[in-house]
Amino acid sequence: MAASPQAPPGGVEVGVVLSGASASLVPVMLRRDRELEVREEDLAVVVDPRLEGYLILGVFRWITRHEPFLRRYTHNIYAEKPEALDHDMVMPFSNAYLEVYGGVCLEPREPHCERGGLVANVYAPTPGSRVYRLRDAGWLSGFLTVGEPLHVGVHKYTGWRVPLDAAWTPYHIGVFGATGTGKSRLVLKLVSELAAKGFSAVVFDHSGVDYAPAARAMGWRVVRSGELRISPVIFASTVARYLGVTGYQRDLVELVALCHALRVYGYREQSECQELLGPAAARGAGVSGGLHRFTGSNSSSGGAGGGLEEFLAALSRAAARMNMRDATVRKLRIMARLQVPRHVFEGLPSRRLEPRSLVEEAASGGVVVIDMSDEQDIEVKRAIVASVAEAVWELVRERGEPVNVGLVVDEAQNYACEYCGDSGRALETVAREGRKWGYWLLVASQRVARDIRPGVRGNLGTVFFSRLQSSGDLQELSGYLDLGRLNEASLALLERREFYAAGLLNPLRRPLLLRVDEVTVPAGGAARAS
């Protein structure tokens, strides 16, 4: 008689493999004395006596209970007379499926293990092989190849602190879940862990309450968005979006808004602006360093006044030089007064902090949080995101090497959607091209399919997701990530701070259910002055 296979560390036998197993899906008959211990998302291994030194690792799915007499498609008297049913005579049994995540080579052994560690499984287990549920899976960490281990939580049922691989961070991360699932706590944990591994980040706190208070306590710099300058080019595009103009009218509005921002910021003015608007009455003298694509100036004192009326006066002068019809000019002036919030222009002189200096500070090693609660309008918030994103690209072009800087975008449905203008295009560019330069992206949103543009969501190498607001979201994620046989019923049972981790950071690559750690904020911590 063959010797019984040795149980894996931390394993308890719960059943045997049934006929019809494949290399990816294994039917399991559960033992009656263990069936109530087995839950969906439990980690388990199959010990096949024909595969010596090799374990088949998987996750339980689709646990079902059966009874040979009480069948679904056969009516019996017990439906009308349930009191006649003797529960001592009922013979229930449970079956389950084990979705295979890989093979564990305990040691190099020919022919099925050329090397030790976790490998792709190519073997269908032999029917009758024993199945063990893992009560403790910590020993699996020794078989994983993880260069920079990152810990954000534990496996829900085994307590295994799954080592995520931080080396895959430049391939971008997404965090998705309905309201109340704990997305902001997970993002804060990810950022703090990545910062400890040497990654730099600029965090956009949409509401000013999710990250800024914790950042101050953790010693990260917090900057109010009202201090941050908007790129003149992006400012011009934002004003044109407010007015909703097209064609030559849009060209005029963008040109005047661009020249207006240059004057207000105190940059050396372009000759085209002087030809169109005439010499400025007052503007700061340009000094060396700073916004290279315009002037080489980095004045911190600002220039001319930045109110709406100054912009309208410049618009009238430019329209007159271009021989535009008087009715068209009046229409543009009225539209500007009605559709462009006054604070968009009045706030320009107080914006003294260059996005480039903020990015350079983050790139030197640290985390900078931008508190966006100062801004009253979403278009201005989008302009700030786009300006910072462009400033990182400036740094990339100047250095010509990876910069190891990331953008963390909270409530990304407001910035990375199809209709989000400059910010949407900027974030899509980062998602498509940033990984080559160590320029990574972390987006957090309630929705996936409709709120995040395809060029962003399709380039996310890792996704953490909890309960989703739409059934189409899970289907969308499965289009570019291997979610195995995970279904919506599994998501509905998740509690707060429970997320599936799928993608490149997860060394198993398949979805693994994690309970995210509580974020510990140092008592009495203080943020550096912004």
C-alpha positions in Angstrom: 0.0 0.0 0.0 1.4 3.4 -1.0 2.4 5.8 1.8 0.1 8.7 2.5 1.4 12.0 1.0 2.8 14.4 3.5 0.5 17.4 4.4 1.8 20.8 3.4 2.8 23.2 6.2 -0.3 24.8 7.8 -2.6 22.6 5.8 -5.6 20.5 6.9 -7.1 17.9 4.6 -10.6 18.8 3.4 -11.3 16.6 0.4 -10.2 14.7 -2.7 -10.0 15.5 -6.4 -12.9 14.3 -8.5 -12.8 13.1 -12.1 -12.7 15.7 -14.8 -9.9 17.9 -13.4 -7.8 20.1 -15.7 -4.6 22.1 -15.2 -6.7 25.2 -14.5 -9.8 23.9 -12.7 -10.1 21.1 -10.3 -13.5 19.6 -9.0 -13.2 18.7 -5.3 -15.5 16.5 -3.1 -15.3 17.9 0.4 -15.2 15.7 3.6 -18.3 15.9 5.6 -16.4 16.7 8.8 -14.6 19.6 7.1 -17.1 21.0 4.6 -18.3 23.8 6.9 -14.7 25.0 7.3 -14.1 25.6 3.6 -15.0 29.0 2.3 -14.8 30.6 -1.1 -11.4 32.4 -1.5 -9.7 29.9 0.8 -6.2 29.0 -0.4 -5.6 25.3 -0.9 -3.1 22.9 -2.4 -3.5 19.5 -4.1 -0.9 16.9 -3.2 -0.7 14.5 -6.1 1.4 11.3 -5.3 2.4 11.2 -8.9 4.0 14.6 -8.7 6.6 14.2 -6.0 7.9 17.5 -4.5 5.2 19.5 -6.4 2.1 21.1 -5.0 -0.8 22.5 -7.1 -1.9 25.9 -5.5 -5.3 27.3 -6.0 -8.3 29.1 -4.6 -11.7 27.6 -3.7 -14.6 28.8 -5.8 -18.3 27.7 -6.3 -18.9 25.7 -3.1 -22.2 23.9 -3.5 -24.2 21.5 -1.3 -26.1 18.5 -2.6 -28.4 15.7 -1.3 -29.2 12.6 -3.4 -32.9 12.6 -2.6 -33.8 16.3 -2.4 -32.9 17.0 -6.0 -33.8 20.3 -7.8 -35.7 18.8 -10.7 -37.6 16.1 -8.7 -40.7 16.9 -6.6 -41.3 14.9 -3.5 -43.8 14.8 -0.6 -41.5 16.7 1.8 -42.3 19.9 0.0 -45.9 19.6 1.3 -45.0 17.7 4.5 -41.7 19.2 5.8 -42.5 17.9 9.3 -42.1 14.4 8.0 -38.5 15.0 7.0 -36.1 13.3 9.4 -32.9 15.3 9.3 -31.0 12.3 10.6 -31.8 10.6 7.3 -30.6 13.5 5.1 -27.3 12.8 3.5 -25.9 16.2 2.3 -22.5 16.5 0.8 -20.5 19.4 -0.6 -18.5 19.9 -3.8 -16.3 22.8 -4.8 -14.0 23.9 -7.6 -10.4 24.8 -7.0 -9.2 27.4 -9.5 -5.5 26.7 -10.0 -3.1 29.7 -9.6 0.1 27.8 -10.1 2.5 25.1 -9.1 4.8 25.1 -6.1 8.1 23.3 -6.7 9.4 22.5 -3.3 12.8 21.7 -4.8 14.2 21.3 -8.3 13.3 17.8 -9.5 13.0 16.4 -13.0 10.8 16.2 -14.9 8.2 18.5 -13.6 10.4 21.0 -11.7 13.4 22.5 -13.4 13.7 25.1 -10.6 12.3 25.7 -7.2 9.6 28.3 -6.5 6.2 29.2 -8.0 5.7 28.1 -11.6 2.8 28.0 -14.1 0.9 24.8 -13.6 0.6 22.4 -16.6 -0.5 19.3 -14.8 -4.1 18.0 -14.3 -4.1 16.4 -10.8 -4.9 12.7 -10.5 -8.5 11.9 -9.3 -8.3 10.9 -5.7 -5.4 13.3 -4.9 -5.8 14.9 -1.5 -6.8 18.5 -1.1 -5.6 20.6 1.8 -7.0 24.0 2.9 -4.2 26.3 4.1 -4.7 27.7 7.6 -1.3 29.4 7.4 0.1 30.3 4.0 3.1 32.3 5.2 5.5 29.7 4.0 4.5 30.4 0.4 6.5 33.7 0.5 9.7 31.7 0.4 8.7 30.4 -3.0 7.8 33.7 -4.6 10.2 35.8 -6.6 9.7 39.4 -5.3 12.4 42.0 -5.7 10.9 44.8 -3.6 8.3 43.4 -1.2 5.4 45.7 -0.6 2.8 44.9 2.1 -0.6 46.6 2.2 -2.7 43.8 3.9 -3.2 40.1 4.6 -5.1 37.4 2.9 -8.5 37.4 4.4 -8.6 33.8 5.7 -5.0 32.7 6.2 -3.6 36.0 7.5 -0.7 35.6 5.0 1.0 39.0 4.5 1.2 38.8 0.8 4.4 40.3 -0.6 3.5 42.5 -3.5 6.2 43.3 -6.0 6.9 47.1 -6.0 9.2 46.7 -9.0 6.0 46.7 -11.2 4.7 50.1 -9.9 5.8 51.9 -13.1 3.2 49.9 -15.0 0.5 51.9 -13.2 -2.1 51.0 -10.5 -5.9 51.3 -10.3 -8.1 51.3 -7.2 -11.8 50.8 -7.8 -14.8 50.3 -5.5 -18.1 51.7 -4.6 -18.5 54.4 -2.0 -17.6 53.2 1.5 -15.3 50.4 0.5 -12.2 52.0 1.8 -10.4 53.2 -1.4 -8.8 56.2 0.2 -7.4 54.0 3.1 -5.9 51.6 0.6 -4.4 54.5 -1.5 -2.9 56.0 1.5 -1.4 52.7 2.6 0.0 52.1 -1.0 1.6 55.6 -1.1 3.2 55.3 2.4 4.6 51.8 1.5 5.9 53.0 -1.9 7.5 56.1 -0.3 9.3 53.8 2.1 10.6 51.9 -1.0 12.0 55.1 -2.5 9.2 56.0 -4.8 8.2 59.7 -5.1 4.6 60.8 -5.6 2.4 63.9 -6.1 -1.0 63.2 -4.6 -4.1 65.2 -5.7 -6.6 65.2 -2.8 -9.9 66.1 -4.6 -11.8 67.0 -1.4 -8.9 67.9 0.9 -10.1 65.6 3.6 -9.0 62.1 2.5 -5.2 62.6 2.4 -4.1 66.1 3.4 -4.8 65.6 7.2 -3.0 62.3 7.3 -0.2 63.7 5.2 0.4 66.5 7.7 0.6 64.0 10.5 3.0 61.8 8.5 5.4 64.7 7.7 4.6 65.0 4.0 4.4 68.4 2.5 0.9 69.7 1.8 0.3 72.5 -0.7 -2.9 74.3 -1.3 -4.0 74.3 -4.9 -4.7 78.0 -4.8 -0.9 78.6 -4.6 -0.1 76.5 -7.7 0.4 78.1 -11.1 -1.5 76.7 -14.0 0.5 76.3 -17.2 -0.4 79.3 -19.5 -1.1 76.9 -22.4 -3.5 74.8 -20.3 -5.0 78.0 -18.8 -5.8 79.2 -22.3 -7.4 75.8 -23.2 -9.5 75.9 -20.0 -10.9 79.4 -20.8 -11.8 78.3 -24.3 -13.6 75.3 -22.8 -15.6 77.5 -20.5 -16.7 79.6 -23.5 -17.4 76.6 -25.7 -16.2 78.4 -28.8 -14.8 76.7 -31.9 -12.9 77.6 -35.0 -11.2 81.1 -35.3 -13.1 82.3 -32.2 -11.4 79.6 -30.2 -8.0 80.5 -31.6 -8.5 84.1 -30.6 -9.7 83.3 -27.1 -6.8 80.8 -26.5 -4.2 83.3 -27.8 -5.5 86.2 -25.7 -5.8 83.9 -22.6 -2.3 82.6 -23.1 -0.8 86.1 -23.4 -2.8 87.3 -20.4 -1.4 84.5 -18.2 2.1 85.2 -19.4 1.7 88.9 -18.4 0.1 88.1 -15.0 2.8 85.6 -14.1 5.5 88.0 -15.1 7.1 85.9 -17.8 9.0 87.7 -20.5 6.3 88.2 -23.1 6.4 86.7 -26.6 6.7 89.0 -29.6 3.4 87.7 -31.0 1.6 88.9 -27.8 3.1 92.3 -28.1 2.1 92.5 -31.8 -1.5 91.4 -31.0 -2.2 93.2 -27.7 0.4 96.0 -27.6 3.0 96.5 -24.9 1.9 95.6 -21.4 1.4 98.5 -18.9 3.2 96.7 -16.2 4.8 93.3 -16.0 7.6 91.7 -14.0 11.1 91.5 -15.4 12.0 88.0 -16.5 14.8 86.2 -14.6 16.6 83.0 -15.6 15.4 79.5 -14.8 11.9 78.0 -14.7 9.3 77.7 -17.4 11.6 76.8 -20.3 9.0 76.3 -23.0 7.9 79.9 -22.7 10.6 82.3 -21.6 13.1 80.8 -19.3 11.6 83.0 -16.6 10.6 81.9 -13.1 9.4 85.1 -11.5 7.8 84.6 -8.1 6.5 88.1 -7.8 4.0 88.0 -10.7 3.2 90.7 -13.2 0.1 92.6 -14.3 -3.3 92.4 -12.6 -5.2 89.3 -13.6 -8.9 90.2 -13.4 -11.6 89.3 -15.9 -11.9 92.9 -17.0 -8.2 93.0 -18.0 -8.8 89.9 -20.0 -11.8 91.3 -21.7 -10.0 94.5 -22.6 -7.2 92.5 -24.1 -9.7 90.4 -26.0 -11.3 93.6 -27.5 -7.9 95.0 -28.6 -6.9 91.7 -30.2 -10.3 91.4 -32.0 -9.9 94.9 -33.3 -6.5 94.2 -34.7 -7.9 91.1 -36.4 -10.9 93.1 -37.9 -13.4 90.9 -36.2 -17.0 92.0 -36.4 -18.2 94.1 -33.5 -21.2 91.8 -32.8 -18.8 88.8 -32.5 -16.6 90.7 -30.0 -19.6 91.7 -27.9 -20.9 88.1 -27.9 -17.5 86.8 -26.7 -17.4 89.5 -23.9 -20.9 88.7 -22.7 -20.2 84.9 -22.8 -17.0 85.4 -20.8 -18.8 87.4 -18.1 -21.6 84.8 -17.9 -19.7 81.5 -18.3 -16.2 82.1 -16.9 -16.1 82.3 -13.0 -14.4 85.5 -11.9 -12.1 83.6 -9.6 -10.5 81.9 -12.5 -8.9 85.2 -13.5 -8.8 86.9 -10.1 -6.9 84.0 -8.6 -4.0 84.1 -11.1 -1.8 86.7 -9.3 -1.8 84.7 -6.1 -0.6 81.6 -7.9 3.1 81.9 -7.2 4.3 78.3 -6.9 5.6 76.7 -10.1 4.5 73.1 -10.8 8.1 72.4 -11.8 9.5 73.3 -8.4 6.8 71.0 -6.8 7.7 68.1 -9.0 11.4 68.6 -8.4 10.9 68.5 -4.7 8.9 65.3 -5.0 11.5 63.8 -7.3 14.2 64.4 -4.8 12.6 61.8 -2.6 9.3 62.3 -0.9 5.5 62.8 -1.2 3.8 66.0 -1.9 0.0 66.3 -1.4 -2.0 69.0 -3.3 -5.1 70.0 -1.3 -7.6 70.7 -4.1 -10.4 72.0 -1.8 -9.4 75.6 -2.6 -10.8 75.3 -6.1 -14.5 76.0 -6.6 -14.6 74.7 -10.2 -13.7 71.3 -11.7 -12.2 72.8 -14.8 -9.6 74.6 -12.7 -8.8 71.4 -10.8 -8.3 69.6 -14.1 -6.0 72.4 -15.3 -3.9 71.9 -12.2 -3.6 68.2 -12.7 -2.6 68.7 -16.4 0.0 71.4 -15.4 1.7 69.1 -12.9 1.6 66.2 -15.3 3.3 68.3 -18.0 5.9 69.5 -15.4 6.9 65.9 -14.9 7.4 65.5 -18.6 9.6 68.6 -18.6 11.8 66.9 -16.0 11.9 63.7 -18.1 13.0 65.6 -21.2 15.6 67.6 -19.3 17.2 64.6 -17.5 16.7 62.0 -20.3 16.4 59.2 -17.7 13.7 57.6 -15.4 12.5 60.1 -12.8 10.7 57.7 -10.5 7.8 60.0 -9.9 4.1 59.1 -9.8 0.8 61.0 -9.9 -1.8 59.8 -7.4 -5.3 60.9 -8.6 -8.1 60.6 -6.2 -11.7 60.7 -7.6 -10.2 60.0 -11.0 -13.6 60.0 -12.7 -13.3 63.8 -12.5 -9.9 63.9 -14.2 -9.4 60.9 -16.4 -12.8 60.7 -18.2 -13.4 61.1 -22.0 -14.7 64.6 -21.6 -12.1 65.8 -19.0 -10.1 67.8 -21.6 -6.5 68.6 -20.8 -6.3 66.5 -17.6 -7.8 63.4 -19.4 -5.3 63.7 -22.3 -2.4 64.3 -19.9 -3.2 61.2 -17.7 -3.7 59.1 -20.8 -0.2 60.1 -22.1 1.3 59.1 -18.7 -0.6 55.8 -18.8 0.6 55.0 -22.3 4.2 56.2 -22.2 5.2 56.9 -18.6 6.4 53.4 -17.6 9.5 53.8 -19.8 10.6 56.8 -17.7 9.6 55.6 -14.2 6.6 58.0 -14.5 3.8 56.1 -13.0 0.1 56.6 -12.3 -2.3 55.6 -9.5 -5.9 56.3 -10.1 -8.8 55.8 -7.7 -12.4 55.8 -8.8 -15.9 54.5 -8.0 -16.5 53.5 -11.6 -14.4 51.9 -14.4 -16.2 51.4 -17.6 -17.7 54.8 -18.3 -15.7 57.1 -16.0 -12.1 56.3 -16.9 -11.1 56.7 -20.5 -10.0 53.5 -22.3 -6.4 54.7 -22.8 -6.0 54.9 -19.0 -7.8 51.9 -17.8 -6.4 49.7 -20.5 -2.8 50.5 -19.4 -3.2 49.7 -15.7 -0.9 46.8 -14.9 -2.3 46.2 -11.4 -5.9 46.7 -10.1 -7.3 46.6 -6.6 -11.0 46.3 -6.6 -13.8 45.8 -4.1 -17.6 46.0 -4.5 -18.3 47.8 -7.8 -21.2 50.0 -8.7 -21.9 48.5 -12.1 -22.0 44.9 -13.4 -20.2 46.2 -16.5 -17.2 47.3 -14.5 -16.1 43.7 -13.6 -16.5 42.7 -17.3 -14.4 45.7 -18.3 -11.6 44.7 -15.9 -11.6 41.2 -17.2 -11.0 42.5 -20.7 -7.4 43.4 -19.9 -6.6 41.6 -16.6 -6.7 37.9 -15.8 -9.5 37.7 -13.2 -9.9 33.9 -13.6 -13.4 32.8 -12.7 -14.2 35.6 -10.3 -17.9 36.7 -10.5 -20.1 39.5 -9.2 -21.5 37.3 -6.5 -18.1 37.1 -4.9 -17.8 41.0 -4.9 -21.2 41.4 -3.2 -20.0 39.7 -0.1 -16.9 41.9 0.5 -16.7 44.1 3.6 -15.0 47.4 4.1 -11.3 47.4 3.4 -11.5 44.1 1.5 -10.0 44.2 -2.0 -9.0 41.8 -4.6 -5.4 42.4 -5.9 -4.9 41.4 -9.5 -2.2 42.1 -12.0 1.6 42.6 -12.0 2.1 43.6 -8.3 0.5 40.4 -7.2 3.2 37.6 -7.6 0.4 35.1 -8.2 -1.0 37.4 -11.0 -4.6 36.1 -10.3 -7.0 37.9 -8.0 -6.2 37.4 -4.3 -8.5 38.7 -1.6 -6.8 41.0 0.9 -7.9 42.7 4.0 -6.1 46.1 3.9 -4.2 47.2 7.0 -5.3 50.1 9.1 -3.2 53.2 8.3 -1.2 54.2 11.3 -0.7 58.0 11.6 2.0 59.1 14.0 0.7 60.9 17.0 1.7 64.6 17.2 3.2 64.5 13.7 3.4 67.8 11.8 3.6 68.6 8.1 6.4 70.7 6.7 5.3 74.2 5.8 4.1 74.5 2.3 
